[in-house]
Amino acid sequence: MLSTLIAPKSLVVSCQALPHEPLHGSQHMAVMARAACEGGAKGIRSNSPEDIRAIRAAVDLPVIGLWKRDYEGFDMYITPTVQDAVAVHEAGAHIVALDATDRPRPDGLSLKDTIAKLKQRGVVIMADISTYEEGINAAEYGADYISTTLAGYTPYSEGPLPRLELVKQLSDKLTVPVVAEGGIWTPEQARQALEHGASFVVVGSAITRPQLITAQYTSAMAEARESGK
């Protein structure tokens, strides 16, 4: 069953670093995945064919793969085209995550046609959505997982994170697994996500971006200095 690819009620760690970040590079992401595995993660989310291959070689965990790519004139960047998704699949991703919003796609295909073409190739699909309606549509089109990854990151879904109510709304309605991802910074929020019906929880920056974690400490300490306490 698809739902058994990732252990129920478990943690998936997103090991990603973009070119401008200190830990960018497949070797660093592979080591980060090993550390996540040692900490009890039951899956890894990874960006780019290169990182996916390196992580597959480093850990024996399911990999949710994607490819962040910029196409001029288009807002979506998470595995925007069928060709990108096929490359991620061929790199060894067990699940391919893609932008499942209603925005135009660079290859001109609809989301429905995109999912259909990938299912014909046997690709297991995680739909990264930003609204309830997008989640319902993606499930209807055949996506295997629905994730709240993009909630708060589209102009029409802006607002505080994490979107645990969206997780609950979708999990109450859908039979496919609903994944909580986006803005989860504490273990308590991860626990709450499960209580809201998440099949599993994806956490990235709070675990794998030390520069952002460090900035939280320095910012809090700066506030103490400025207040004179």
Secondary structure, DSSP 8 states (H G I E B T S, - for coil): -GGGSS-TTEEEEEE---TTSTT-SHHHHHHHHHHHHHTT-SEEEEESHHHHHHHHHH--S-EEEE-B---TT----BS-SHHHHHHHHHTT-SEEEEE-SSS--TT---HHHHHHHHHHTT--EEEE-SSHHHHHHHHHHT-SEEE-TTTTSSTTS-SSS--HHHHHHHHHH-SS-EEEESS--SHHHHHHHHHTT-SEEEE-HHHH-HHHHHHHHHHHHHHHHHHT-
